[in-house]
């Protein structure tokens, strides 16, 4: 398995306190600990939840 390309938001702070997403969009990691744990994401379920407004703030 090859290492994915990791993308950081253009809104991220210069102090490194942000998350990165794999270019395949199926994993997220802490940019301060790139060798640390990764959160695996089911892309289709995540997109569906976003469209349903599950992450909207009130």
N, C-alpha and C positions, 0 to 999 in steps of 0.2 A: 504494500500500500504506500502510495506517495504522499508526502506532506502537502496539505492544501495551501493555497495562497490565502493569506489572512488580510482582511480589509478593515481599516479603521475609519470611523466617521470623520468627515471633514470638520465637524463641530467639536471634535475631541479637544481637550485641554492639553497644553504642553507638559503638564505634570504627569501624564501617562495614566491618569485615573479614568479609564474608559474600557469598553469591551471591544473585541474584534470579532468579526463574523467570517467564517470560511467562505471562499468564493463559490463553493457549492451550495451555500446557504443552509447547510445541515448541522453546523456546529458553531458554538460561541465560546470564547475564552476571555480571561482577564488579561488585558494588555501588559499589566505589571508582572504577570507570572506566565509567560508564554509556554513554559514546560509543564505548567500545572494542569489541573483537571479541565476538561472540556464538557460543555453541556451539549448533548446531541439533541437535535430538534427534528420533529416530523414536519417537513416544510408545508405539506398540503394542509395539515391540521392548524399550523400556525397562521397561514394566510387566511384560512376560513375564520379563525378566531378574530383576526384583525378586521376582516370585512364585516363581521357580526358586531363589532364595537366592543369586544371584551376587554380591550386595553384603553378605552377612552376614559379620560378623567372627567369627573363631574364637577 
